[in-house]
Amino acid sequence: MNHTETLAQERIRTSALQRIIGSPATPALLVLLIALSMASIKLARFHFDPISFVLIDGSFVHLLARSFPSLDVPMDVPAYRAQRILLSALAAPFGPYEAWALIGLNVLSLVAGTYALARLAVRHRMPAILGAFFGLWIGALFVVEMDLTEVLAYGLVLWGILCWEADRRLLAGLLCGLAVLAKETTVLYGIAFLLAGGSWDWRARLRFGVLALGPGLIWQLVLLLTFGETGITAAGTRGAPAEHMLPIVGLLGATTVADWAWGVQIMWVLVPSLAALLWGGYLLWVERFPPVGWALIANGLFVISLPGASTNYMAHSARIGLAVVVALAWAIVRTRRPLLGLAALGLALAPLALFRVETYF
């Protein structure tokens, strides 16, 4: 083989490697392997009993999946818990295997959300590996390990963002509307899109609003007729009392069960939320990047205002912090800041590297 042929083959191998590294499927596959490994380790520790994943709020997801379409299950704040119905509804058709279905659906949602973010990154000529910022965020892994709903909700939001960027706005609205049925706080993204649509005529804005807000409003009406109150009013009075949601107070004053978790929570929840709030203001008023700016401001303000009840366990605040993680990831790829993106990915990986896995799970 002569020198020219050797160089040609090396170029082919290099090109193939670049395609693999640059493919959105690569970070999705990485996240799939890690999620399956962590789930398998936990299942092995508990004799492959899927009920071992039913922790904290995941117990309500499990009960609703078993009873769906009936909402008549024992819950502390029924309307508040039942407003996050989508994951339970998707698992319900699996009958006696619904506990396994919840695990599978969350792993699938984690991988799908990673893939959507990686595609968004590639669309803006950013490294595909940034998709792992979502899939390997410690809060997202908490969700998978505890049968919670945030990964499904914010995975749908990421697909909605991808559709918005591709100018498929009605599909983006529909995905945002479905996300609200998984986690009510994702409504902030639908509102961000509506606020940013300054050039829309009223008909286009109305169509998007019906798709993005309609499913949530209809379900809140069902909750009102069933329980005598909506999930939103139940949240404001008993779930997460509105008077306790004061900026920064809940996170700074958190009495975490593990003493070391306070500092970790500040670094991985409060600091990103403050950064989102400040960056959102800059993007909105200086660089003119709506709806990214509105998404950063709304979700940053929401997370820094978490009440004490949501900050006593890092598992609570880190998974709620996915609201900010998605907004930051969108801003990073939309403004094409690769170094900031790699730094954010490092921030996501640090909790897995600094602490033993069993510390969290």
N, C-alpha and C positions, 0 to 999 in steps of 0.2 A: 504494500500500500504506500503510495507516494505521499509527499508532504501536503499536497493540495487536497487529496482525498481525506487525509487525517483532519485537516482544518475544517473541511466541509462537515464531517461527522461530528466534530466538537461543536460546531455552530448549531447543528440539528439538535444535539443533546441539550445544549444551553437554552435553545429556543423552547424545547419541550419542558424543561425545568421552569423556565420563566412563565410559561402558560399555566403550569400546575400551581405555582406560587401565586400567580395573579388571578386565579379562578375563584369566584365567590364560593364554589363548592369546597375549597380547601379549609377555610376556617369553620365552615359548617360541619365538615367531617371531623375536624379536630374537636369541636365542642361535643359532637355526638359520642366520640370515643371517651372523652372525659366524663360526660354525664352518665353514660352507661357504666363506666368503671365505678364511679362514686355510688350509683344506685345499686350495683351488684354487691359492692362491699357492705353497704348498709343492710341489704337483704340477707346476705350471708351471716351478718352479726345477729340477726333476728330470725334465723331459721326460715328464711324466705317467706316471711309473713308480710304481705303488702300493707296490712293495717299498721305496721311500724312507721309508715309514712304519714299516718293521720295524726298530725300534731297541731297544736294551737288552733288557729282559725280553720285549718284543714279538716277538723272534725265536723264543722258545719257543711263544708263542701261534700264530704263523704255522706252525711245524713241526707242532704238534699238530693244527691245522686241516687241513693237507695229508694227515696220516696217519690221522686219526680214522676209525673207532673204534680203530685200533691206537695204542698208546702207545709203540711201538718207534721212537723218534727220538733222535738224539744230544742229550743234555741234561746239564748239569753235576751237578745234583742231581735225578734224574728224578722221584721221588715228590713232592718239594717243588714242582717246576714243574707237574707234571700235576694237582695238586689244584685248580688254577684252570682247569677244563676247559670251563666253560659257553660262553664266547665262541668258543672254537675249535670246539665242537660245533655252534654256531649257524651258523658260517661254512662248515663242512665241506660241506654240501649244494650249495654254489655251485661246487664242483669247481675248474676252472682259474681261476675268478674269485674265489677265496676271499680274495685280498689286497684286492680292491675291496670285498668283503663286509665285511671287518673294519673298513674305514674307514666304510662306510655304517652298520653296526650301532652303532659307537661314536657317530657323529653322532646317530643315532636315539635312543640311550640318553641322550645328553646333553640332547636336547630333551625327551624323555619325563620325565626326572628334574626338569628345570626346571618343566615343566607340573605335575607332582605337587606340588612345593613351592609353586608359585603357588596351586594349588587349596587346599592346606593353609592358606596365608596368608589367602585369601579366606574360608575356613571360619571363621577366628578374627577376621574383620573387620580384617585387616591388608592393606597394599598388595600387590597381585599382583606388582609388580615385584620383590619380594623373592625370587621364584623364581629370578631371575638370579644370586643369591648362589651357587647351585650351578653353574649353567651357565657362568658367566664366571670362576669360581675358576681361578687359574692352573694349579693341579694338575690340574683337570678337562681343561683345554685341552692340557696335556702328554699326558694319557692318549690323547686323540684323535689327537694328532700322532705317537704312538709305538706304536699298536696294543696298548695295555695294557688291563687288565680292570676297573679301579676304577670307571669311569663306569657300566658295566653293573651292577656289584655294588651300588653305592650308589644308583643309579637305582631298582633293585628295592627297596632298603631304604626309599627315600622313598615308593614306592607302598605298601609294607607299613605305614609309619607312617600314611599317609592312610587305609588300610583300617582300621587299629586305631582311629583317631579316629572313624571312621564306625561303630564297633562291629561290624565284620566281621572278627572275630578269627581265624577259621580261614583266611581268605584272606590275612590279614596273616602268619600263620605260614607258609603255603605260599610266599609271596613272599620271606620271610626265609630259608627253606630253599633256594630257588633262588639267592639272593644268595651263600650260602656256597659254592656250586659255582663262582661267578665269582671270589670272593676270600674266603679262609677267615676273615679277621679280622672280617667282617660278623657272625659268630656272636655277637659282643658285643651286637648289637641284639636278637637272639632271646633271649639270656640276660636282657637288661634287661627285656624284656616279661614273661618268666617270673617274675622277681623282683618285678615290680610287680603281678602278678595276685593280690593278697592275698585278694580276695573270691571267687576261683574255687573251685569244688569240684574234687576231685582228678581227676575225669574230664575236665573242660574243660581243666585244666592239662596233663593227659597228652596229649590230642588236639593241643593247640597245640605241645607239646614234640616230638611225633612229626613234625609238619609242619615245624617250624622247625629241628630238629636232625637228624631222620632222614636227609634226603638227603645231608648232609655226612658222617654216620657211615657210611652205606652206601658212599659213594665212597671214604672212607678205608679201608674194608675191601677194596675192589677194588684200591686202591694197595698195600695190604699183601700181597695175594695175587700181585700182578704184580711188585712190586719188592722184596718182603721187608721193607718198612718203610712206615709211613704218612707222609703229607705233613707231619703235625704233628711226628712224631719227627725226620724229616729236617730240618725247619726249626730245631728246637731244638738240633741237633747240627752241621749244616753250612750250612743256608740263612741263618739269622739266629741264631747261637748264643745260647742263653738267658742264659749268664753275661755276655754283652755288653750285655744290655738293662737298663741301670741308669738310673733317672730322671735326666733332664737331662744326664747325662754325655755321651751320644752327640752331642746337638745342640750343646752348648757346646764340646765338644772336636773338632767336625767340622773336618777339613782339606779344605775345599771346593776344587774344581779352580779355580774363579774366586774370587779374594780377596774381591770385593765381595759374593759370594753368601752369605757367612757372616752378615753383618748382615741381609740380606733374609730368610734362613732363620729367623733368630731372631724377626724381626718377624712373618713370615707363617706360621710353623709352631709355634715354641715358645710365643710369647705367647698365641695362641688356645688352645693345648692347656692351658696353665696356667689360663687364664680358664675353660675348660670344667671343669676339675677343681674349682676353687673354687666356681663357680656351681652345679655339680652337687651339691656338699655342701650348699650353702645351700637349693637347691630340695628336696632330699630330707629334710633335717632341720628346716627352718624353714617353708617354704611347702607341703610335702607334695605334690610334683609327680612322683611316679613314674609311668611309667618314664623320663621325661625326665631326672630326676636320675641314675638308674643309667646311662643312655646317655652322659651327659656325663662322669661319673666314669670309667667303663670305657674309653671311647675317648680321653679326655684322658690317662689314665695310660699307655695303650698308645703314644700318639704321643710323649709326652715321654720315653719309654723306648727310643726307636729306637736301635739300635746304630750304631756308626760307619760300617759298610758301607752303611747306608741314608741317611746324611746327607752323604756326600762330594759328591753331586750334588744340586742343588736339585730337579731333576726327580724324584728318588726321594722326598725328604721331602715335597714339596708334593703329590704325588699320593697318598701314604699319608695325608697330612693331611686328605684328604677325609672320613676317618672322623670327625674333629672338626668339620669344616665342617657336615656333615649334623646332628650332634647340636646344635651351636650354633643352626643355622637352626630346628630343631624347637623348641628352648627359646625362641627369640625370638618365634616366632609363637604358641606355646602360652601364653606369659605376657603376650602382647600388649604388646610394647615396640617401637613403630614407630621411634622415634628411634635406638634401638640397632640395629634392623634396617637402617636407611638407612646408619648408620655402618659396619656390617658389609659392606654392598654396596659402599661406598666403599673399604673395605679390599680387597675382591676385585678392584675395578677398578684400583687403584693400580699393581700391577705392569705392567699393560698400558699405562698412561699414562706411567710414569716411565722405562721402558726400551724400546728398540726391539724389535720383534717378533723380529728375527733373533738378538737376544741369547739368547732362549730356544730358538728353533727353528733 
